[in-house]
Amino acid sequence: MLNTMYEGKFPHKRYRNTLDFLTAQITPPAKILDLGVHNPFVPYMEKAGYTVINTKGEDLDLNTEFIESVDSDVVTAFEIFEHLLSPFTVLQNIKADKLVASIPLRLWFSAAYKSKTDSWDRHYHEFEDWQFDWLLEKAGWEIKARGKWTHPVKKIGLRPLLRLFTPRYYIVYAERKK
């Protein structure tokens, strides 16, 4: 597995799981358009052999021109679609034929995330896996692979206990329907 390349040093479990899923579906080298600004995960993708281009921070609900203009082998969207009012529009305007996307799942025991200080960092959607599948299918994508993982926290209580075995993240690999 690719983990040996990093000697097990990932700041988050989701980084390790995301990179493992990505490399299992998309063999490096490949040119990736990563939705969202340059972020701490990009160097992991680059070290794995991908060329990564990020969007520039534009409001993707209102402006998909950059997404439509970039020529890439695959588009990645890691924890982005929950921040958009209309992820459907973005999904339709992706130029590439391959997509790897992850989302935080809606948790029945926890309210949706909402930042009190940042107007961008809020979740308009926290999907259940089947809802995200339906969104992708309606936007013209066919899901080829799926994965889920938990996100335990180092706290004491009922919710931290539930996080030990309740999946928090959902990831899919999809191809544009022909």
N, C-alpha and C positions, 0 to 999 in steps of 0.2 A: 504494500500500500504506500501511498504518497506520504503518509505520516512520518516515515523514516527520514525523509528529506528534511524535516524540521526537528528531528530528534524529539518528537513528542511535545514541542514547545508551541502551543497555541494559547493565546490569551483567553479564548472562549471555546467551549465545547462546540458551539455552532460553527465556528471557523473550520474546525477539523471535519465535522460532518458535511458542511457545505462544500469544502474542497474535495473531499472523497467522492461525494455525489457528482460534482461537476466533472472531475477527471474520469469517472466511470462512464459518463455519457458523451463527453466531448474530449477527444484525444488532442493533446497539445502537439504542435503549435496550432493555435486558432486565433483569429481576430475577434475580440469580444467588445461589444458595446454594452457597458455596464450602466444601467439607469441609476442616476444619482451622482452626486459629486464624488471626487476622489476621496476614498475612505481608507481606514486602516486594513481592510481586507484585500485591497488591490495588490499590495506587494506580494501577498501569498499566491495570488493568481499569476502574477508576473514571474515569480520564482518557479512556478510549476511549468512555465513555458508558454503562457498565453501573452498576446499583445492586447492591452486593455485601454480602451478609450472611454472616458466618462462623460455624461451630460454635464452641463455647466452650471446647474442650479436653477435653470429656468422652471417656471411653473408648468409642469407637464400636462396639467388639466387644460391649460390655455394655449400652449405652444409645443407642438410636436415636430416642428420643422427640422430640428437637429436629428431626431430619431429617424425621420424619413430620409435624411441626406447621407447618413453614415453607412458605408458599405462594410458589413461585418459578417462573419460566419455564424455568429450566435449573439443573442441579446441575453444578458443576465439582469435580474431584478431581485435583489436580496433585501427583503423587508422594505419595499417601496410602495407596493400597490395599496396597502392599508392607509397610506397618507394621501391618496388621491380621491377626489370626489368621483371621478369617472375613469377608473382603470380600463374600462371597456374601450374607450377612445384610443388610449395608448396602445393597448393590445392589438387593435385593428391597424394602427399606423406603423407598427414595427416592420422594417424592410426585410430583415433576416428571416430565414425559414425555420430557425431553431431558437428555442427559448428555454432557459433554466431560471426558475423563479421560486422564491421562498417567501412565506408569510408567517406572521405569528398567528396561531389559532385562537379563536374565541374560547375563553375558559369559563365554564359555567359557574365557577366559584370566585371569579375575580372580575371587577368592572373593567371596561375598555380603558386603554391608556389615554391620558390627556395631560399634556404638559401645562403647567400653570404659568410658565414664563416664556415659552416659545410658541409663536402662532403657527409655525410650520410643523412642529413636532407633536402632532396629534393624530390619532387614528380615527378616520371617518368610517373605516370598516375593520372589523376583526371577524374574519371568515371562519366558518366551519369548512372542513376539507371538501365536502360535497358542493358547497356554494362556490368555492374557488374553481373546482372542476367545471361546474356549469358555466361560470363566467368565461373560462378559457374556451370551452367548446362553442359557446355562442359567438365568441370573437374570432372563430375560425381556426382554433388549435386542436390538435389531437394529442392527448397525454400518452406518453410512451413509458414513463417510469415515475415512481413516487417514493417518497420517504418521509418519516416523521421522527422526531426525537424530543426528549424531555428537556426541561431547563430547571434543574434543582437550584434552590437558593439556600444559603447557609444561615438559616433562621429557624427558630422554634415556633411551632404552631400548626394549626390544621391546614392552612393553605400551603405552607412550605412542605408539609407531608404529602399533600395531594400533588404537588409539583414533581415529586420524586417519580411518579408513575403515570402522570397525565401528560401526553404529548403537547408541547407548546409551539413547536415549529413544524411546518409542512413544506416540502420542496417537491417540485415537479420538473420533469423534462418533457417538453412538448414540441411537436413539429407542426408547421402550417399545413392545414388540410389541402389536399390537391384538388 
